[in-house]
Amino acid sequence: MPRGSVSRRGFLTGLGLTGLGAAAAGTAGAASLASCSSGEDDRNAGQTVPFRGDHQAGVTTAQQEHLHIVAFNVLTDDRDELRDMLATWTTMAERMTRGEQTTDGGALTGTDTDANTDPDGTLNLVPEDTGEAVDLSAGRLTVTVGYGPSLFDGRFGLQDRRPAELETLPKFPGDQLVPDLCDGDIVIQACSDDPQVAVHAVRNLTRAGSGVVEVRWSQLGYGAASRTTKEGDTPRNLFGFKDGTRNITADETDDINNMVWVSADRPDSAGPGGWMTGGTYMCVRRIRMLLEVWDRQILDDQQHTFARYKGSGAPIGAHDEFDDLPFDLYLGTGGPAIPRDSHVYLAHPDQNNGQRMLRRAYNFIEGSDSMGHLSGGLFFIAYVAAPSVNFTPVQMKLAHEDKMNEYVRYESKAVFACPPGLAEGSSANWGTALFGG
């Protein structure tokens, strides 16, 4: 470290953010908080998701309306600095999912009066919480962490803890990847029914990681484009079609256990020491939709691209969205009802040895590009127990044959190992499984 520079640990200490004992800057700040915390319980009634449990929240959790996901590059080569940051992040994330600030009185460092009544000088301290979520409920906020293949290089002595399944995703045929939108050492996925709450979570974790990590890429998503529970209607993507009808849902226990959570009897996935048992793998793809091209297609072409009716979501030749696909049905001389190059045909479990994935996709719109075209699409997140089995073969088939490729552009790819949840009442943090002990 260059002479005169401030270490990350020293920076965290200066902010009062080290370890699990992060405290308010002073009693004046805590007193200020009291006036805005009286209604906190009412705001968060029914609006919180438990942070701790056998598995991380944000996977099978009923999908929230908004996403803010960010991938980081790790800057430090100091193992202890990385561990300290992950411990700090754990404390902050757990507090935010309860609808609290990142530290007690964090956004209100000083008093609401003036310097003459600020004997501890807290008005001259930088607030430890940015404050934009102070009056908001948690909105069912979940914060999920994962680790990319590049974190298991020689920097932190983690080479022998890299799970066999944690391999960089291949470049699929037809991909038009933007390197700056791919991969990453660490990912944080924040989901909430309130977009400001999700942004607040990522903003404050990023801020607390300053000097240890830097943002590699981030993405905002709105309007859940898939569902993880059976409640409610299947959402629609920006092409106007119901998306994820066959998505695994949380109540499908057998498929969740076999295809989402890493089990102890799969040493190829669990990693040395089994530290990934109860975890899962997050596979990410940013899909730009060529909306102006799609919007010029006749309805019949659109429906045969998906092999579903646009209105009901039913498979072509069927009546209900959840009817079995009539693979053997032919409609007059027009060929099979379910075209062999349609998205539904190629992605269906029957065409992929029964493999399924849990999808948490989100729509996104980012204004217009330099050509005046809408810059929007689908931010695709899938959770699987083994990417080499549940994800990559399906994506490879779609890349080769899917008619939808005429209307989309795959701009990114990434995979992350998401460890199991943290036990209630334990002192474990996000770095515990990663580093061991």
Rosetta blueprint (number, residue, H / E / L):
1 M L
2 P L
3 R L
4 G L
5 S L
6 V L
7 S L
8 R H
9 R H
10 G H
11 F H
12 L H
13 T H
14 G H
15 L H
16 G L
17 L L
18 T L
19 G L
20 L L
21 G L
22 A L
23 A L
24 A L
25 A L
26 G L
27 T H
28 A H
29 G H
30 A H
31 A H
32 S H
33 L H
34 A H
35 S H
36 C H
37 S H
38 S L
39 G L
40 E H
41 D H
42 D H
43 R H
44 N H
45 A L
46 G L
47 Q L
48 T E
49 V L
50 P L
51 F L
52 R L
53 G L
54 D L
55 H L
56 Q L
57 A L
58 G L
59 V L
60 T L
61 T L
62 A L
63 Q L
64 Q L
65 E L
66 H E
67 L E
68 H E
69 I E
70 V E
71 A E
72 F E
73 N E
74 V E
75 L L
76 T L
77 D L
78 D L
79 R H
80 D H
81 E H
82 L H
83 R H
84 D H
85 M H
86 L H
87 A H
88 T H
89 W H
90 T H
91 T H
92 M H
93 A H
94 E H
95 R H
96 M H
97 T H
98 R L
99 G L
100 E L
101 Q L
102 T L
103 T L
104 D L
105 G L
106 G L
107 A L
108 L L
109 T L
110 G L
111 T L
112 D L
113 T L
114 D L
115 A H
116 N H
117 T H
118 D L
119 P L
120 D L
121 G L
122 T H
123 L H
124 N H
125 L L
126 V L
127 P L
128 E L
129 D L
130 T L
131 G L
132 E L
133 A L
134 V L
135 D L
136 L L
137 S L
138 A L
139 G L
140 R L
141 L E
142 T E
143 V E
144 T E
145 V E
146 G E
147 Y E
148 G L
149 P H
150 S H
151 L H
152 F H
153 D L
154 G L
155 R L
156 F L
157 G L
158 L L
159 Q H
160 D H
161 R H
162 R L
163 P L
164 A L
165 E L
166 L L
167 E L
168 T L
169 L L
170 P L
171 K L
172 F L
173 P L
174 G L
175 D L
176 Q L
177 L L
178 V L
179 P H
180 D H
181 L H
182 C L
183 D L
184 G L
185 D L
186 I E
187 V E
188 I E
189 Q E
190 A E
191 C E
192 S E
193 D L
194 D L
195 P H
196 Q H
197 V H
198 A H
199 V H
200 H H
201 A H
202 V H
203 R H
204 N H
205 L H
206 T H
207 R H
208 A H
209 G L
210 S E
211 G L
212 V L
213 V E
214 E E
215 V E
216 R E
217 W E
218 S E
219 Q E
220 L E
221 G E
222 Y E
223 G E
224 A E
225 A L
226 S L
227 R L
228 T L
229 T L
230 K L
231 E L
232 G L
233 D L
234 T L
235 P L
236 R E
237 N L
238 L L
239 F L
240 G L
241 F L
242 K E
243 D L
244 G L
245 T L
246 R L
247 N L
248 I L
249 T L
250 A L
251 D L
252 E L
253 T H
254 D H
255 D H
256 I H
257 N H
258 N H
259 M H
260 V L
261 W L
262 V L
263 S L
264 A L
265 D L
266 R L
267 P H
268 D H
269 S H
270 A H
271 G L
272 P H
273 G H
274 G H
275 W L
276 M L
277 T L
278 G L
279 G L
280 T E
281 Y E
282 M E
283 C E
284 V E
285 R E
286 R E
287 I E
288 R E
289 M E
290 L L
291 L H
292 E H
293 V H
294 W H
295 D L
296 R L
297 Q L
298 I L
299 L H
300 D H
301 D H
302 Q H
303 Q H
304 H H
305 T H
306 F H
307 A L
308 R E
309 Y L
310 K L
311 G L
312 S L
313 G L
314 A L
315 P E
316 I L
317 G L
318 A L
319 H L
320 D L
321 E L
322 F L
323 D L
324 D L
325 L L
326 P L
327 F L
328 D L
329 L L
330 Y E
331 L L
332 G L
333 T L
334 G L
335 G L
336 P E
337 A L
338 I L
339 P L
340 R L
341 D L
342 S L
343 H H
344 V H
345 Y H
346 L H
347 A H
348 H L
349 P H
350 D H
351 Q H
352 N L
353 N L
354 G L
355 Q L
356 R L
357 M L
358 L E
359 R E
360 R L
361 A L
362 Y E
363 N E
364 F E
365 I E
366 E E
367 G E
368 S E
369 D L
370 S L
371 M L
372 G L
373 H L
374 L E
375 S E
376 G E
377 G E
378 L E
379 F E
380 F E
381 I E
382 A E
383 Y E
384 V E
385 A L
386 A L
387 P H
388 S H
389 V H
390 N H
391 F H
392 T H
393 P H
394 V H
395 Q H
396 M H
397 K H
398 L H
399 A H
400 H H
401 E H
402 D L
403 K H
404 M H
405 N H
406 E H
407 Y H
408 V E
409 R E
410 Y E
411 E L
412 S L
413 K L
414 A E
415 V E
416 F E
417 A E
418 C E
419 P L
420 P L
421 G L
422 L L
423 A L
424 E L
425 G L
426 S L
427 S L
428 A L
429 N L
430 W H
431 G H
432 T H
433 A H
434 L H
435 F H
436 G L
437 G L
